[in-house]
Amino acid sequence: EKGCEIVVRRCCDGLASYVRDRGDSARLRAVSECADALTAIADIIREVGYLTGGRVEVVEEIMTEDVLGLESVLFDEFLDNIRHNVASSTRLGWLEVADQDSTATSGAGTEKSRSSSISSFPPYLSASLLAIVRCRAQVERALGDTVRRSDGISYNLLAMQTAADGVICGVCEEIAERKLQMKVRQADRLANEMSFLISTLKKYLSDETIAMVENSRRMLCSKAGRGAGIEGDGPDGLAALEELERLGRVYVLCLAD
């Protein structure tokens, strides 16, 4: 019994040492090893029970706690890094957003301004959604559809939820910082972009995060002079959403499953 405890503890120490100076890929590989070990512990206990007459409850508890403790630390560190990375992504391209708004409002006519308002996919949306897609690919490569024992859902879904919540929180913070200087046309465009984000990420978002982004969207709608509407005045708002979906189609497809 003592030998089993020592072996598991030394393995955990070795994994922790391996990960210490490495990045997220190493953390996920170590988490995968922990997930496999939690499954294998049942086989170890069965063999030890045969030798000890079935008195293995304490040994199983100790070994499981050691592995779960390491797995929790490593995966939580990975999730913290996701939050940091997606928060950085949401800050990209806001200067271009402001410049684009100035260009649109100084155009020769309203129709020209509207047509130029969404000429390319917004940089902050592109960077944010790309960060989520990369996160998904990273977790799928290391862990596949493995279910996290402590949560009862897959590691992949947990990572996607963390990344999606992080993107929404980051974007809402950026909007809150700029709302006093925001022009009407910019608020109108950002309201459409918030609707696009909600539509694209809704299945990964917590109720609290959905409420947060809805509040931001309503504030933008109010500043744009359209009340609490989602699509703006008539077909232009719908066209803007359709254009976002067209320009960001690759991200929508990657996050659809």
N, C-alpha and C positions, 0 to 999 in steps of 0.2 A: 504493500500500500504506500509506504513512504517513498519507495522507488518511483512509483507512478507520479506522485506529487512533485518530486524533484525534477523528473524529466520534463513534465509539462511546464514547470516554472522556468527551467533553463531555456526551453524553447521560446517561451514568451519573452524572456530577457534578450535572447538572440535576435528575435524579430524587432524588438524595440530599438536595439542597438543598430540594426541594419537600416532602419527607417530614419534614425536621428538626423543624419546629414543629407538626406535625400528628399525628393519632391513628392507630389501627390500620387504619381504613378506607383512609387514604392509603397506609399501608405495603402493604396488600394490593393496591391498584391499581398501585403501583410494582412489586410482585412479579409481577403479571400482565403488565406491560409487559416485564419482564425475561424471563419465560417466552416471550412472543411473539418477543422479540429473538433468543433462542437458536435459535428455529426459523428466523428470517429470515436469520441469519448464513450458513446454507448457501447461500442465494440470492446473498448478497453475494460470497461466496467464489467461486462459480461465475462471476460476472461479472468479478471481479478476475482470476481465473485465465485467462480468455479474453484479457485485456489484457496479462498478464505471462508468458504461456507456461506457466502452471500452477505457478509458484513461489509458493505461497500458504500453506504449512504454518505458518510462523511467524506470519503475520498472523492466521490463523484461531485459533491458540492464544492469542495476545494478546487478541483481541477476546472470545473465549469466557471467558477468565479474568477480564477486567474485568466482564462481565455477571454471571457466576457469583458473583464476589466480592460485588457489590452485592446480588444476590438472596439470598445466604446471610446477610448482615448483617441485611437487612430482615426476612426471614422468621423468623430466630432471635429478633429483637427482638419480633416478634409472638407467638411461642411463649412467650417469657419473660413477656409481659404476660398471656397466657392463664393461665399458672401462678399468677401473682399474683392475678388476678381470681377464679379458682376457689378458691384458698386462702382468700380473704376470704369467699367464699360459704359455705364449710363451717363458718365460725364463727358463722353466724347462727342464733338460736333455741335455743341450748343452755340458756339460763336457763329457757325455756318447757318444755324436756324435763325438767329437774329439778323444776320446779313441777308438771308433769303427773304425775310419779312420786309426789310427795308426796301429791297429791290422790287418786291411785288407791289407794295403800296405806292411806289413812285412811278409805276408804269403808265402807259398812255391811256389805258382804259381798264374798266372793271374786268372785262372778259379776259384781257391779256394777263391781268394780275392773277385771276383764278387759275388760268392754264399754266402759269409759271410757278404756282405755289407748291406743286408736287411734281418736280421734274426728275427727281431721283429719290431713292429710298433714304429716309433720314439716317444720318451716320450713327446717332446714338441708338436707334432701333436696330440697325444692322449689327453694331458691335455687341449689343446686349443679347440679341437672339443668337448670334454666333457663339457667344460664351455659353449659353444654355445648350446648344447643339454639341459643342465640344465636350461639355461636362457629361452629357448623355453618352456620347461615344466612349469616353474614358471609362465610365463606370460599367457600361455594357461589355467592354473588352476585358475588364478585370473580373467582373462578378456575374455577368449575364443576368439571369432573372432570379438570382439567389435571394431568398427572403431573409430579412434580418430578424433574428430570433427574438430580440427584445421588443420589437415593434410589430411584428407580424405582417409586414409589408416589404416589398423588395427594396434593396439598396438603391436601385435605379430610380424608383419612384420617389424615395426620400431625397435623393440628390436633385431630381427635377423640381420637386416642391421647394426645396431650399433656394435653388437658382432662380426659379420664377418669382418667388416672394422677394428675393433680393433685388431683382430687376425692377419690380413694381415699386418697392420702397425707395430705391435709388432715383427713379424717374420722378416720383412724387416729391421727393426732397428737392430735386432740381427745379421743379415747377414752383414749389413753395418759395424758393429763394428768389425767383424771377417774376413772381406774379405782379408785383407793384410796378415794374417797368414794362410789363408785357403789353403789346399792342393788340388791338381787336382782331386783326387778321391772323396774327400769330396764335392767339388764344383759340380761334376757330380751328386752325390747322392742328394744334396740339390736342384739342378735344377729339377730333377724328382719330388721331394717333392713339389716344387713350382707349377709344372704342376698339381699335384694331388690336391693341395689346390684350384687352379683356377677352376678346373673341379668340385670340390665338392661344392664350395661356390659361384660360379659365379653369380647365380641369386639373391644373396643378396648383391653383391658388387656394390658400386658406380663406375662410369666411372673413376673418379680420382684414386680410389683404385686399379682398374684393371690395369690402366697405371703404377702405382707404382710397383705392383708385377710383371708385365711383364718386367719392367726395371731391377728389381732384378734378374729375371730369365735369361734375356739376359746376364747380367754381369756374372752370374754363368756359363752359357753355354760357354761364351768366355773364362773364366778362366779354364774351363774343356777341352778347345780345340775343341769344336764342333760348333763354330759359333753361329748362332741364333736358331739352331735346338731344337726341343722340346724333342724328344725321344732318342737322342744320336745316336751312331753309330750302325745302324742295329737293330736286334731283341733284343739285350741286354737291350736297353733303354725301349723298349716296355714291355719286361718282368719285368723290375723294376717297371714300372707304374702298371702293372697288379698285381704284388706282393703287392704293397701299397694298391691297391683297395681291394685285398683279406684280408690283415691284418686289414684294417680299414673299413671293410664292414659294421660293426654295425653302425658306424658313418655316412657312406654314406647313409644307409637305413633310419636312423633317420632324416637326413637332406634332404631327397629326395622330400618330399611332399611340 
